[in-house]
Amino acid sequence: MLCIKNGRIHDMVNREAYEADILVDGGKIVKIGKGLAADGAEIIDASGKDVYPGFVDAHSHLGLDGYGIGFEGQDYNEMNDICCPQLRGIDSFNPMDPTVHMAAMGGVTCVGTGPGSANVLGGTFIAVKTTGKCVDDMIVKDPIAMKCAFGENPKRCYKDKNNYARMSTASKLREMLMKAQDYKARKEAAGEDVSKRPALDMKLEAMIPVLNGEIPLKAHAHQANDILTAVRIAKEFGVKMTLEHCTEGHLIAEEVAKTNFPCAVGPSLGHATKFELQNKSWTTPGVLAKAGCQVSIITDAPVIPQQYLPLCAAMAVRAGMDSYEALKAITINPAKHLGVADRIGSLEAGKDADILIFAGDPLNGLSVPEMVFIDGKKID
C-alpha cells in the first residue's frame, strides 16, 4: 500500500489542480482526497510538488526499433509484402531495449506501439506499459488498431514493385477491405459447416476485427489530401479510424473536426525530411484542438526519443496551444485514442496507479519527474 500525501493533483478530469492525497493498493488508485488514513502504507510527502497521471503516447515504435544496433534492431517494417495485416506488433516488441526504460524515466508510462508505415497494411498495434521483462505482462490492450499508411512511405518503399502512385495505395487498401468483406460473409454463411467455409486466409482473418468495428484503422497520413483519402475510405466501408501524424491537419481543421476521428499529431520536432512534411508546425495540435478535435501529441519514437513527449507538449504550448489541452494531449486524450481510458490517462479511483511527481512544471521544457510509479511500483 502507498499513500502520496499533500500533492497538487492534476487529475486531468478537472482543469484546476487541487491539494489532496492519493491512496494506492494492489496497483490501483483506491481513493483521492484530503487527510486520507493510510495505516500501514508507505508514505510519500509530496508537499509543494505537482502530481500527474503517467504520460501516454498514442503512436510510437518503441521496442520495435532497437537502440544503437542498426538493421538488426529494426523490427517495425516488413519490407517484402505491401499488405501484411496478419502481422502483430507484440511479436517484435523487445522489453529489454534501453529505450523502454528511458521512456519510463521520462514519465511516459504507456505507449501505443507497433508496425511502421512502409506498407499499405502493416499489422496490429499494442498498448503497453514501459516496465517489465515480458511483453505479455506489460500489455494494457492487444490489439488496439490495425496500421495502414498513405502518402510517401508506401510509394517509396514499393515504387519498383507495385505501388508508384497514391491511387495505387488507396486501391490496395480498398481491395483488402473488399476481400475481407467477402471472406467474412462466406464464413458467416457457412455457419458450423466446416466443409463450406472458405480456405483459411490469415490476412483476411486479421481484417475482420476492423470490419466488425472492434479496432480502428490507424491511418498514417501527413498531407492534407492523404488525410481526406483516409477519411473517404473509412466512410466507404463504415469502419473506425484514427488519424496519425496529421501534419497538414491545421490546413483542413474544420474538415477533420467533422469526421470526429481522433488525431495523433507529430512528430513535429526536426527537419522536414520529405515533401509531405513541408508544412509541419508546432501550431497544428493547438489549431485542431480549437476546432474541436480530440488531439494527442506524439513522438513517433524513435523519430523523437520517447522520453521527450512532454517537451513536445511544451513546444505546442509555446506555439499557442492551451496548456491544459496540451496536458490532455499527453494523458487522457491518447488513453482514449488507444481505447484504454478505463485504466490510464487520469488520476481517478479504480484506475491504474501510473503516477508522476514533479518539482516543476512538466511543460516548461526543463523539468523531469522526481518519481515515477507504474502500477503503484516506483521505477528506479
C-alpha positions as semicolon CSV with decimal commas, in nm:
position;residue;x (nm);y (nm);z (nm)
1;M;0,000;0,000;0,000
2;L;0,119;0,351;-0,086
3;C;-0,007;0,697;0,005
4;I;0,112;1,012;-0,170
5;K;0,033;1,296;0,070
6;N;-0,036;1,667;0,018
7;G;0,048;1,695;-0,352
8;R;-0,108;1,936;-0,602
9;I;-0,319;1,694;-0,802
10;H;-0,356;1,745;-1,176
11;D;-0,607;1,468;-1,232
12;M;-0,693;1,552;-1,597
13;V;-1,060;1,545;-1,506
14;N;-1,069;1,894;-1,353
15;R;-0,892;2,186;-1,520
16;E;-0,772;2,330;-1,191
17;A;-0,526;2,147;-0,967
18;Y;-0,610;2,086;-0,600
19;E;-0,426;1,963;-0,292
20;A;-0,506;1,606;-0,187
21;D;-0,371;1,262;-0,102
22;I;-0,370;0,956;-0,329
23;L;-0,411;0,612;-0,173
24;V;-0,280;0,320;-0,379
25;D;-0,326;-0,051;-0,320
26;G;-0,281;-0,351;-0,547
27;G;-0,151;-0,134;-0,828
28;K;-0,472;0,069;-0,839
29;I;-0,577;0,411;-0,715
30;V;-0,813;0,340;-0,428
31;K;-0,909;0,692;-0,324
32;I;-0,820;1,058;-0,373
33;G;-0,900;1,309;-0,100
34;K;-0,770;1,519;0,185
35;G;-0,641;1,367;0,505
36;L;-0,671;1,006;0,395
37;A;-0,600;0,741;0,657
38;A;-0,304;0,533;0,547
39;D;-0,234;0,282;0,823
40;G;0,046;0,050;0,717
41;A;0,107;0,232;0,390
42;E;0,436;0,369;0,263
43;I;0,406;0,746;0,290
44;I;0,547;0,982;0,031
45;D;0,529;1,351;0,119
46;A;0,454;1,546;-0,198
47;S;0,404;1,881;-0,025
48;G;0,477;2,166;-0,263
49;K;0,501;1,928;-0,558
50;D;0,280;1,852;-0,856
51;V;0,127;1,511;-0,920
52;Y;0,017;1,399;-1,266
53;P;-0,105;1,079;-1,429
54;G;0,160;0,891;-1,626
55;F;0,213;1,033;-1,972
56;V;0,079;0,835;-2,268
57;D;0,197;0,832;-2,629
58;A;-0,063;0,719;-2,880
59;H;0,183;0,649;-3,161
60;S;0,539;0,521;-3,144
61;H;0,756;0,230;-3,244
62;L;0,909;0,186;-2,901
63;G;1,056;-0,159;-2,851
64;L;1,034;-0,241;-3,224
65;D;1,321;-0,019;-3,340
66;G;1,630;-0,110;-3,142
67;Y;1,861;0,140;-2,975
68;G;2,202;0,178;-3,141
69;I;2,205;-0,159;-3,316
70;G;2,130;-0,072;-3,681
71;F;1,942;-0,307;-3,910
72;E;1,941;-0,599;-3,668
73;G;1,726;-0,399;-3,427
74;Q;1,475;-0,274;-3,683
75;D;1,169;-0,491;-3,646
76;Y;0,892;-0,244;-3,723
77;N;0,858;-0,274;-4,104
78;E;0,816;-0,587;-4,313
79;M;0,969;-0,492;-4,649
80;N;0,864;-0,797;-4,851
81;D;0,486;-0,757;-4,862
82;I;0,296;-0,433;-4,912
83;C;-0,016;-0,570;-4,741
84;C;0,054;-0,772;-4,426
85;P;-0,230;-0,714;-4,178
86;Q;-0,165;-1,057;-4,023
87;L;0,149;-0,926;-3,851
88;R;0,131;-0,838;-3,480
89;G;0,339;-0,571;-3,311
90;I;0,359;-0,778;-2,994
91;D;0,578;-1,033;-3,176
92;S;0,852;-0,775;-3,244
93;F;0,840;-0,582;-2,916
94;N;1,160;-0,609;-2,712
95;P;1,105;-0,506;-2,347
96;M;1,482;-0,524;-2,286
97;D;1,559;-0,244;-2,531
98;P;1,709;0,051;-2,337
99;T;1,458;0,295;-2,485
100;V;1,175;0,133;-2,289
101;H;1,332;0,222;-1,955
102;M;1,433;0,567;-2,087
103;A;1,065;0,628;-2,166
104;A;0,960;0,534;-1,814
105;M;1,221;0,760;-1,654
106;G;1,089;1,046;-1,866
107;G;0,740;0,988;-1,727
108;V;0,594;0,806;-2,029
109;T;0,427;0,510;-1,863
110;C;0,221;0,371;-2,151
111;V;0,261;0,378;-2,528
112;G;0,081;0,263;-2,836
113;T;0,350;0,089;-3,040
114;G;0,360;-0,127;-3,347
115;P;0,448;-0,153;-3,716
116;G;0,580;0,135;-3,924
117;S;0,443;0,291;-4,241
118;A;0,628;0,115;-4,522
119;N;0,320;-0,092;-4,603
120;V;-0,036;-0,012;-4,704
121;L;-0,133;-0,250;-4,422
122;G;0,138;-0,323;-4,167
123;G;-0,024;-0,516;-3,883
124;T;-0,162;-0,451;-3,536
125;F;-0,055;-0,208;-3,263
126;I;-0,044;-0,276;-2,890
127;A;-0,082;-0,057;-2,581
128;V;0,196;-0,146;-2,340
129;K;0,338;-0,023;-2,009
130;T;0,702;0,082;-2,010
131;T;0,830;-0,151;-1,740
132;G;0,873;-0,526;-1,732
133;K;1,069;-0,815;-1,879
134;C;0,790;-0,999;-2,060
135;V;0,571;-0,812;-2,306
136;D;0,273;-1,035;-2,227
137;D;0,279;-0,899;-1,871
138;M;0,318;-0,538;-1,989
139;I;0,017;-0,533;-2,221
140;V;-0,270;-0,298;-2,147
141;K;-0,457;-0,393;-2,463
142;D;-0,380;-0,605;-2,769
143;P;-0,470;-0,528;-3,038
144;I;-0,560;-0,162;-3,027
145;A;-0,560;-0,086;-3,400
146;M;-0,467;-0,202;-3,750
147;K;-0,192;0,009;-3,904
148;C;-0,243;0,142;-4,255
149;A;-0,043;0,405;-4,442
150;F;-0,091;0,666;-4,710
151;G;0,143;0,912;-4,878
152;E;0,513;0,890;-4,949
153;N;0,624;0,590;-4,746
154;P;0,437;0,308;-4,926
155;K;0,519;0,479;-5,258
156;R;0,889;0,499;-5,180
157;C;0,924;0,150;-5,037
158;Y;0,736;-0,026;-5,318
159;K;0,778;0,208;-5,617
160;D;0,982;-0,052;-5,807
161;K;0,738;-0,331;-5,728
162;N;0,369;-0,246;-5,746
163;N;0,289;0,090;-5,586
164;Y;0,400;0,402;-5,772
165;A;0,109;0,643;-5,713
166;R;-0,126;0,744;-5,432
167;M;-0,408;0,588;-5,637
168;S;-0,237;0,251;-5,606
169;T;-0,208;0,280;-5,228
170;A;-0,578;0,360;-5,194
171;S;-0,678;0,081;-5,432
172;K;-0,479;-0,178;-5,240
173;L;-0,647;-0,084;-4,912
174;R;-0,989;-0,096;-5,076
175;E;-0,908;-0,435;-5,230
176;M;-0,814;-0,582;-4,893
177;L;-1,127;-0,444;-4,730
178;M;-1,346;-0,580;-5,010
179;K;-1,184;-0,922;-4,996
180;A;-1,225;-0,926;-4,619
181;Q;-1,595;-0,839;-4,654
182;D;-1,643;-1,127;-4,897
183;Y;-1,441;-1,367;-4,679
184;K;-1,637;-1,270;-4,368
185;A;-1,970;-1,314;-4,550
186;R;-1,871;-1,661;-4,672
187;K;-1,764;-1,767;-4,322
188;E;-2,090;-1,645;-4,175
189;A;-2,297;-1,815;-4,447
190;A;-2,118;-2,145;-4,385
191;G;-2,203;-2,133;-4,017
192;E;-2,095;-2,451;-3,840
193;D;-2,045;-2,643;-4,165
194;V;-1,667;-2,655;-4,192
195;S;-1,681;-2,802;-4,541
196;K;-1,844;-2,485;-4,674
197;R;-1,608;-2,237;-4,513
198;P;-1,355;-2,053;-4,730
199;A;-0,993;-2,165;-4,704
200;L;-0,813;-2,003;-4,413
201;D;-0,657;-1,670;-4,507
202;M;-0,451;-1,509;-4,229
203;K;-0,460;-1,167;-4,393
204;L;-0,837;-1,161;-4,426
205;E;-0,886;-1,306;-4,078
206;A;-0,683;-1,013;-3,942
207;M;-0,913;-0,765;-4,115
208;I;-1,235;-0,900;-3,964
209;P;-1,196;-0,708;-3,633
210;V;-1,166;-0,390;-3,841
211;L;-1,486;-0,466;-4,031
212;N;-1,662;-0,554;-3,704
213;G;-1,566;-0,219;-3,550
214;E;-1,363;-0,391;-3,277
215;I;-1,046;-0,199;-3,366
216;P;-0,990;0,108;-3,586
217;L;-0,764;0,156;-3,882
218;K;-0,465;0,356;-3,760
219;A;-0,407;0,573;-4,065
220;H;-0,061;0,720;-4,125
221;A;-0,135;1,040;-4,320
222;H;0,071;1,359;-4,328
223;Q;-0,051;1,552;-4,630
224;A;-0,400;1,707;-4,638
225;N;-0,513;1,506;-4,941
226;D;-0,391;1,183;-4,779
227;I;-0,586;1,263;-4,462
228;L;-0,900;1,313;-4,667
229;T;-0,842;0,995;-4,870
230;A;-0,814;0,801;-4,545
231;V;-1,142;0,953;-4,425
232;R;-1,309;0,877;-4,760
233;I;-1,218;0,508;-4,741
234;A;-1,324;0,477;-4,376
235;K;-1,664;0,618;-4,468
236;E;-1,696;0,391;-4,773
237;F;-1,654;0,080;-4,558
238;G;-1,810;0,207;-4,236
239;V;-1,500;0,135;-4,030
240;K;-1,347;0,320;-3,736
241;M;-1,031;0,522;-3,788
242;T;-0,771;0,727;-3,603
243;L;-0,571;0,987;-3,793
244;E;-0,198;0,957;-3,729
245;H;0,054;1,242;-3,780
246;C;-0,195;1,492;-3,931
247;T;0,097;1,712;-4,037
248;E;-0,126;1,931;-4,255
249;G;-0,429;1,894;-4,032
250;H;-0,420;2,264;-3,948
251;L;-0,488;2,339;-4,317
252;I;-0,815;2,142;-4,309
253;A;-0,904;2,169;-3,940
254;E;-1,279;2,214;-3,993
255;E;-1,296;1,913;-4,225
256;V;-1,101;1,699;-3,979
257;A;-1,322;1,808;-3,689
258;K;-1,634;1,699;-3,881
259;T;-1,506;1,341;-3,902
260;N;-1,490;1,300;-3,521
261;F;-1,185;1,082;-3,577
262;P;-0,919;1,116;-3,305
263;C;-0,600;1,291;-3,418
264;A;-0,245;1,199;-3,316
265;V;-0,020;1,492;-3,414
266;G;0,355;1,471;-3,469
267;P;0,644;1,424;-3,478
268;S;0,683;1,800;-3,504
269;L;1,046;1,831;-3,392
270;G;1,321;1,822;-3,652
271;H;1,383;1,891;-4,019
272;A;1,122;1,836;-4,289
273;T;1,292;1,533;-4,438
274;K;1,042;1,477;-4,718
275;F;0,798;1,672;-4,931
276;E;0,485;1,582;-4,736
277;L;0,635;1,735;-4,420
278;Q;0,695;2,081;-4,567
279;N;0,401;2,232;-4,375
280;K;0,466;2,071;-4,038
281;S;0,427;2,311;-3,748
282;W;0,403;2,321;-3,370
283;T;0,077;2,513;-3,418
284;T;-0,103;2,206;-3,558
285;P;-0,219;2,044;-3,231
286;G;-0,349;2,373;-3,095
287;V;-0,537;2,457;-3,414
288;L;-0,700;2,114;-3,426
289;A;-0,792;2,129;-3,057
290;K;-0,957;2,469;-3,104
291;A;-1,152;2,324;-3,397
292;G;-1,298;2,063;-3,163
293;C;-1,077;1,763;-3,241
294;Q;-0,959;1,511;-2,983
295;V;-0,585;1,572;-3,009
296;S;-0,293;1,362;-2,889
297;I;0,066;1,479;-2,923
298;I;0,305;1,204;-3,033
299;T;0,678;1,146;-3,069
300;D;0,668;0,871;-3,332
301;A;0,962;0,737;-3,130
302;P;1,240;0,687;-3,217
303;V;1,193;0,984;-3,453
304;I;1,178;1,188;-3,132
305;P;1,309;0,990;-2,832
306;Q;1,013;0,871;-2,627
307;Q;1,116;1,050;-2,307
308;Y;1,076;1,388;-2,477
309;L;0,698;1,358;-2,513
310;P;0,635;1,633;-2,251
311;L;0,885;1,856;-2,433
312;C;0,671;1,818;-2,747
313;A;0,366;1,930;-2,548
314;A;0,567;2,226;-2,416
315;M;0,657;2,329;-2,771
316;A;0,290;2,314;-2,870
317;V;0,207;2,548;-2,577
318;R;0,482;2,783;-2,688
319;A;0,316;2,788;-3,032
320;G;-0,020;2,887;-2,883
321;M;-0,189;2,572;-2,757
322;D;-0,380;2,599;-2,430
323;S;-0,165;2,440;-2,157
324;Y;-0,446;2,225;-2,017
325;E;-0,527;2,098;-2,368
326;A;-0,157;2,018;-2,413
327;L;-0,155;1,816;-2,091
328;K;-0,468;1,634;-2,204
329;A;-0,286;1,561;-2,530
330;I;-0,024;1,352;-2,345
331;T;-0,253;1,193;-2,085
332;I;-0,627;1,134;-2,117
333;N;-0,662;1,200;-2,492
334;P;-0,407;0,938;-2,601
335;A;-0,561;0,698;-2,348
336;K;-0,894;0,748;-2,528
337;H;-0,719;0,726;-2,864
338;L;-0,583;0,384;-2,769
339;G;-0,911;0,265;-2,620
340;V;-0,766;0,225;-2,268
341;A;-0,904;0,531;-2,087
342;D;-1,082;0,299;-1,844
343;R;-0,739;0,218;-1,700
344;I;-0,499;0,506;-1,763
345;G;-0,472;0,873;-1,860
346;S;-0,616;1,037;-1,549
347;L;-0,594;1,015;-1,171
348;E;-0,921;0,857;-1,060
349;A;-1,022;0,587;-0,815
350;G;-1,019;0,247;-0,982
351;K;-0,758;0,333;-1,243
352;D;-0,402;0,201;-1,267
353;A;-0,164;0,377;-1,031
354;D;0,057;0,529;-1,302
355;I;0,164;0,847;-1,122
356;L;0,430;1,115;-1,171
357;I;0,564;1,356;-0,910
358;F;0,724;1,678;-1,036
359;A;0,900;1,961;-0,855
360;G;0,834;2,189;-1,153
361;D;0,601;2,234;-1,448
362;P;0,645;1,945;-1,696
363;L;0,557;2,187;-1,975
364;N;0,843;2,426;-1,906
365;G;1,073;2,217;-2,124
366;L;1,318;2,163;-1,837
367;S;1,150;1,959;-1,563
368;V;1,175;1,584;-1,535
369;P;0,978;1,370;-1,290
370;E;1,129;1,319;-0,947
371;M;0,935;0,996;-0,905
372;V;0,760;0,764;-1,150
373;F;0,514;0,496;-1,042
374;I;0,376;0,234;-1,280
375;D;0,101;0,015;-1,137
376;G;0,191;0,158;-0,798
377;K;0,556;0,049;-0,815
378;K;0,835;0,306;-0,809
379;I;1,060;0,296;-1,115
380;D;1,426;0,318;-1,019
